[in-house]
Amino acid sequence: MPIQKKATLIIKNISQLITMDGPSPRRGREMENLGLIENAGIAVAGDEVLAVGKSEEISGKVDLAEGCQVIDAKNCVVTPGLIDSHTHPVFSMTREKEFEMRLQGKSYMEIAASGGGIRASVRDLRETPTATLTEKTTTRLNRMLSYGTTTAEAKSGYGLSTEAEVKSLEIVRNLNETHPLDLIPTFLGAHEVPDEFRNKREKYIDLLIGEMIPKVATEKLAEFCDIFCEEGVFSVEESRRILEAAKRKGMKLKLHADELTSSGGAELAAELGAISADHLVHISEEGIKALAKSGTVAVLLPGTSFSLNKGQYAPARKMIEAGVIVALSTDCNPGSSYTESLQIIITLAALHLGMSAAEAISAVTVNAACAVGRTGLLGMLKPGLQADIVLWNMNDYREMPYHYGVNLAEKVIKRGKIAII
């Protein structure tokens, strides 16, 4: 007979426990279902959830381990740890000068064409020592954790050479082993064409397909391969070639799609069976239908639209009503969305995407778990799943988008241990 697990942590007196128990991922009206238990408690055994229920009953449901820690939530809201499904955290140089240029009327593509943008970050990353990059990335991860994010996808993409891309992904791998956050690595060598290949882009595509992707796949440095499928960056046909090469090497696929123009990126993502298509500000009606049919997750990044200040956001309501799986993410990066806070993204989703608080919470928990291939492990609080838990300084979950510009995370628990108090 297996040994009965005993509770090592009890959280009681929770005003609203958002378990997200139910369909995973959520579509359409299902996104309003938070699996909510009022006056709740939760028991944890080691790194997994042991039981959930009413506060006054939770201790009686389980055996307590010696030294079991008890936390009085004092009527806080409790949710699963948030999942940031699209980030670019490995960089050194910040680009606040470009932000000011945009405020003065320069477009994102104009700045890129003049040598700024992604290529400026590439030049800097190549010259920055690994120790410095690791230190700066750690600072960003610490901030993410403090804001309630317990898992983050982490892209390369500021190296754009075999050596520098491997350096970035090795930093992600090493931090995944040492930092409380779970990091899910993505290879984004096709983020831009680097300076040395500006007049020979076909040779850069050959380098991606013939050298970079095989090396990353062989050394298991990334779970996903992503690409910036956009006019002036990589075309749909170029993207298809590169992604199919990655797929042949056993990598799962993601796309930056339809961010600046309607290029057919969403349709390509659906065609190739990508796990997600991200941005989607200019997605077509056909693209929406394709995502709904394929099950490819739409990862929406309202922080990018907000920071670029163009006034146009992804059509979230159309996607939700069409049955697309919708997730939200920060797009944390030095150029177009420099934030580590999923909390402000929830506010922007309410104000600019027309999403309710419940829909936004679904989009950073169960649906975000789907966007990083972690359905059934993360994004829910139910027995047997990983005990990533956030206690929020609020009594009602609807305060999250409403009370903005401050950090509402009271305690962050990662794998059953308090990571942030």
C-alpha positions in Angstrom: 0.0 0.0 0.0 1.5 3.4 -1.0 2.4 5.8 1.9 -0.3 8.5 2.4 1.1 11.9 1.6 1.0 14.4 4.5 0.5 18.1 4.4 3.6 20.2 4.7 1.7 23.5 4.2 -1.9 24.6 4.9 -3.3 28.0 3.7 -6.6 28.8 5.4 -9.1 31.7 5.5 -8.9 32.4 1.8 -11.7 34.7 0.7 -11.7 33.4 -2.9 -9.6 30.4 -4.0 -9.3 30.4 -7.7 -8.5 26.7 -8.6 -9.2 26.9 -12.3 -10.5 23.4 -12.0 -12.5 22.6 -15.1 -11.8 22.5 -18.9 -8.2 23.0 -19.7 -7.5 25.1 -21.8 -10.6 27.4 -21.6 -12.5 28.6 -24.7 -15.3 31.1 -25.1 -17.6 31.4 -22.1 -15.6 28.8 -20.3 -13.0 31.5 -19.6 -15.4 33.0 -17.1 -15.2 29.8 -15.0 -12.5 30.2 -12.3 -13.3 27.1 -10.3 -13.8 29.5 -7.4 -14.2 28.3 -3.8 -15.2 30.9 -1.2 -14.0 30.8 2.4 -11.5 28.3 1.2 -8.3 26.5 2.2 -5.6 24.5 0.4 -3.2 21.8 1.6 0.2 21.2 0.0 2.4 18.1 0.3 5.9 18.8 -0.7 5.8 20.4 -4.2 2.2 19.4 -5.1 -1.3 20.3 -4.2 -2.8 17.8 -1.8 -6.4 19.1 -1.2 -8.6 22.1 -1.7 -11.9 22.9 0.0 -13.6 25.0 2.6 -11.2 26.6 5.1 -12.8 25.0 8.2 -12.7 21.6 6.6 -9.3 21.5 4.9 -7.2 20.4 7.9 -9.6 17.5 8.6 -9.2 16.3 5.0 -5.5 15.5 5.3 -2.9 14.2 7.7 -0.4 16.8 8.8 3.4 16.3 8.6 5.5 17.2 11.6 6.2 20.9 11.4 3.5 21.6 8.9 3.4 25.3 8.1 0.1 27.1 8.4 -0.5 30.4 6.6 -3.5 32.5 7.6 -4.5 34.2 4.3 -6.6 36.8 6.2 -9.2 36.9 3.4 -6.8 37.3 0.6 -7.6 36.0 -2.9 -5.4 33.0 -3.9 -4.7 31.9 -7.5 -2.3 29.5 -9.3 1.1 31.0 -10.0 0.9 33.1 -13.2 2.5 31.9 -16.4 4.2 34.4 -18.7 4.1 32.6 -22.1 6.1 35.0 -24.2 9.3 36.8 -22.9 12.7 37.9 -24.2 14.5 38.2 -20.8 18.2 37.7 -21.9 19.6 41.1 -22.8 21.9 43.8 -21.4 21.4 47.1 -23.1 18.0 48.9 -22.6 16.6 51.0 -25.4 14.9 54.0 -23.7 16.3 56.3 -26.4 14.2 54.5 -28.9 11.1 54.8 -26.7 11.7 58.6 -26.8 12.2 58.5 -30.6 8.8 56.8 -31.0 7.2 59.5 -28.8 8.7 62.0 -31.3 7.0 60.3 -34.2 9.5 57.6 -35.5 8.0 54.2 -36.2 9.2 50.9 -34.9 10.3 49.9 -38.5 12.0 53.3 -39.2 14.0 52.8 -36.0 14.9 49.3 -37.0 15.9 50.4 -40.6 18.3 53.0 -39.1 20.2 50.4 -37.2 18.2 50.4 -34.0 15.7 47.9 -32.8 16.6 44.2 -32.5 19.9 44.6 -34.3 21.1 47.1 -31.7 20.4 44.6 -29.0 22.2 42.0 -31.0 25.4 44.0 -31.3 25.3 44.7 -27.5 24.6 41.1 -26.4 27.4 39.6 -28.5 29.9 41.9 -26.6 28.4 41.4 -23.2 30.0 38.8 -20.9 27.9 35.8 -19.8 28.2 36.8 -16.2 26.8 40.2 -16.8 23.9 38.9 -18.9 23.2 36.3 -16.2 23.1 38.9 -13.5 20.8 41.2 -15.4 18.5 38.4 -16.4 18.3 37.2 -12.8 17.2 40.7 -11.8 14.3 40.5 -14.3 13.3 37.0 -13.1 13.3 38.2 -9.5 10.9 41.0 -10.5 8.7 38.6 -12.4 8.5 36.3 -9.4 7.7 39.2 -7.0 4.7 40.1 -9.2 3.3 36.6 -9.1 4.8 34.9 -12.1 6.1 31.4 -11.3 6.7 30.1 -14.8 8.0 31.9 -17.9 8.8 31.0 -21.5 12.3 32.5 -22.3 13.4 33.2 -25.8 16.8 33.8 -27.3 16.9 36.0 -30.3 19.4 38.8 -29.5 22.4 36.7 -30.6 21.7 35.9 -34.2 24.9 33.9 -34.5 25.4 30.3 -33.5 27.8 31.2 -30.7 25.6 34.0 -29.3 22.3 32.1 -29.6 23.9 29.2 -27.7 25.2 31.6 -25.1 21.7 33.0 -24.5 20.1 29.6 -24.3 22.8 28.3 -21.9 22.0 31.2 -19.7 18.4 30.2 -19.7 19.2 26.6 -19.0 21.5 27.5 -16.1 19.0 29.9 -14.5 16.3 27.3 -14.8 18.5 25.1 -12.6 19.2 27.8 -10.0 16.3 30.2 -10.0 12.9 29.5 -8.4 11.1 30.4 -11.6 10.5 27.5 -14.1 11.9 28.7 -17.4 10.8 27.1 -20.7 13.4 27.8 -23.5 12.6 28.9 -27.0 15.1 29.4 -29.9 14.5 32.6 -31.8 17.4 32.8 -34.1 15.0 34.0 -36.8 14.2 37.2 -34.8 15.9 39.4 -37.5 18.6 39.3 -40.1 21.9 40.4 -38.4 24.1 43.2 -39.8 26.6 40.9 -41.4 23.9 39.2 -43.5 21.8 42.2 -44.5 22.7 41.8 -48.2 22.7 38.0 -48.1 19.7 37.0 -46.2 19.5 33.6 -48.0 22.8 32.7 -46.5 21.5 33.5 -43.0 18.5 31.3 -43.6 20.9 28.5 -44.6 22.9 29.1 -41.4 19.7 28.8 -39.4 18.6 25.6 -41.1 22.0 24.0 -41.6 23.8 24.9 -38.4 21.9 26.7 -35.6 18.7 24.6 -35.5 20.6 21.2 -35.6 23.0 22.4 -32.8 20.2 23.7 -30.6 18.2 20.6 -31.1 21.1 18.2 -30.6 22.2 19.9 -27.4 18.5 20.1 -26.2 18.9 23.8 -25.5 15.3 24.8 -26.5 11.9 23.1 -26.5 10.4 25.5 -29.0 11.5 27.3 -32.2 10.0 30.7 -32.9 10.2 33.2 -35.8 9.4 36.8 -36.4 7.0 36.3 -39.4 6.5 39.8 -40.6 6.9 42.1 -43.6 10.5 43.3 -43.7 11.7 40.5 -41.4 10.8 36.9 -42.5 8.2 36.2 -45.1 5.6 33.4 -44.8 7.5 31.2 -47.2 10.8 31.8 -45.4 9.1 31.2 -42.1 7.6 27.9 -43.3 11.1 26.7 -44.5 12.7 27.5 -41.2 9.9 26.2 -39.0 9.6 22.9 -40.9 13.4 22.4 -40.5 12.9 22.9 -36.7 10.0 20.5 -36.7 12.0 17.8 -38.4 14.5 18.1 -35.6 11.8 17.5 -33.0 11.2 21.1 -31.9 7.7 22.5 -31.2 6.7 25.7 -32.9 5.7 29.2 -32.1 5.3 32.3 -34.3 5.4 36.0 -33.9 2.5 36.6 -36.3 0.5 39.5 -37.8 2.0 42.0 -35.4 2.5 45.0 -37.7 0.7 43.9 -40.8 -1.7 41.1 -41.8 0.8 38.7 -43.4 -0.9 35.3 -43.0 1.2 34.4 -39.9 -1.8 33.1 -38.0 -2.8 30.8 -40.9 0.8 29.5 -41.1 0.8 28.8 -37.4 -2.4 26.8 -37.7 -1.1 25.0 -40.8 2.1 23.9 -39.1 0.4 22.9 -35.9 2.3 25.5 -33.9 1.5 25.6 -30.2 1.0 29.3 -30.3 0.7 32.4 -32.6 1.7 35.5 -30.7 0.8 39.3 -31.1 -2.0 39.0 -33.8 -2.8 42.7 -33.8 -3.6 42.5 -37.5 -5.0 39.0 -37.7 -7.4 38.3 -40.5 -10.8 36.7 -40.2 -9.4 33.6 -41.9 -6.6 33.6 -39.4 -9.1 33.6 -36.5 -11.0 30.7 -38.0 -7.8 28.8 -38.6 -6.6 29.2 -35.0 -10.0 28.2 -33.6 -10.0 25.0 -35.7 -6.4 24.1 -35.1 -6.2 24.7 -31.3 -3.1 26.9 -31.7 -3.1 29.3 -28.8 -3.4 33.0 -29.5 -0.9 34.7 -27.1 -1.9 38.4 -27.0 0.5 41.1 -25.9 -1.3 44.3 -25.1 1.7 45.7 -23.3 3.5 45.9 -26.7 0.6 47.8 -28.3 0.5 50.0 -25.3 4.2 50.8 -25.4 4.3 51.3 -29.2 1.4 53.7 -28.7 -0.3 53.0 -32.0 -3.8 52.7 -30.6 -4.5 49.3 -32.2 -4.8 46.1 -30.2 -5.5 42.5 -31.0 -9.2 41.7 -31.6 -9.5 39.6 -28.4 -13.3 39.6 -28.3 -13.6 38.3 -31.9 -11.1 35.5 -31.0 -12.8 34.5 -27.8 -16.3 34.5 -29.4 -14.9 32.4 -32.3 -13.6 29.8 -29.9 -9.8 30.6 -30.1 -7.8 29.7 -27.0 -6.5 33.1 -25.8 -3.6 33.6 -23.5 -1.9 36.9 -22.3 1.8 37.7 -21.8 4.1 40.6 -21.1 6.4 40.2 -24.2 9.1 41.4 -21.7 11.8 42.8 -24.0 14.1 45.9 -24.2 12.4 47.4 -27.3 8.7 47.3 -27.5 7.4 46.1 -24.0 9.8 46.5 -21.1 7.7 45.2 -18.2 7.9 42.1 -16.0 4.4 42.5 -14.6 1.6 40.3 -15.8 -0.6 42.4 -13.4 -0.4 45.5 -15.6 -1.1 43.2 -18.6 -4.3 42.1 -17.0 -5.3 45.8 -16.6 -4.5 46.5 -20.3 -6.5 43.4 -21.3 -9.5 44.7 -19.5 -9.2 48.3 -20.8 -8.0 47.7 -24.4 -9.0 44.1 -25.3 -12.4 44.1 -23.6 -11.6 41.1 -21.4 -13.2 40.5 -18.1 -11.1 39.9 -15.0 -12.1 36.2 -15.1 -11.1 35.9 -18.8 -7.8 37.6 -18.1 -7.0 35.3 -15.2 -7.8 32.3 -17.3 -5.5 33.7 -20.0 -2.5 33.8 -17.6 -3.1 30.5 -15.9 -4.7 27.5 -17.7 -4.5 29.0 -21.2 -1.0 30.2 -20.7 0.0 26.7 -19.5 -1.3 25.4 -22.8 0.7 28.0 -24.7 3.9 26.5 -23.2 2.9 22.9 -23.4 2.2 22.5 -19.6 -1.5 21.6 -19.6 -2.3 19.3 -16.7 0.8 20.3 -14.7 0.6 24.1 -14.2 -2.1 26.8 -14.2 -4.5 25.0 -11.9 -4.8 24.3 -8.2 -6.1 20.7 -7.8 -4.7 17.6 -6.2 -1.6 16.2 -7.8 -0.6 19.3 -9.7 2.4 21.5 -9.0 2.0 23.8 -5.9 2.6 27.2 -7.5 0.4 29.6 -5.6 0.0 33.3 -5.2 -1.7 35.1 -2.3 -3.0 38.5 -3.4 -3.7 41.6 -1.3 -7.3 41.8 -2.3 -10.6 40.3 -1.2 -12.2 39.9 -4.6 -10.4 38.8 -7.8 -12.0 41.7 -9.8 -9.7 44.0 -8.0 -6.8 42.8 -10.1 -7.4 44.9 -13.2 -9.0 47.6 -11.2 -6.2 48.4 -8.7 -3.4 49.0 -11.1 0.1 50.3 -11.0 1.0 48.6 -7.7 2.1 45.1 -6.8 -0.8 43.2 -5.3 1.1 39.9 -4.8 1.3 39.3 -1.0 3.1 35.9 -1.0 4.4 33.8 -3.8 4.8 30.0 -3.3 6.8 28.0 -5.8 6.7 24.2 -5.7 5.3 24.3 -2.2 7.9 26.7 -0.8 7.5 30.4 0.0 9.7 32.2 -2.6 8.5 35.8 -2.0 7.0 37.2 1.2 
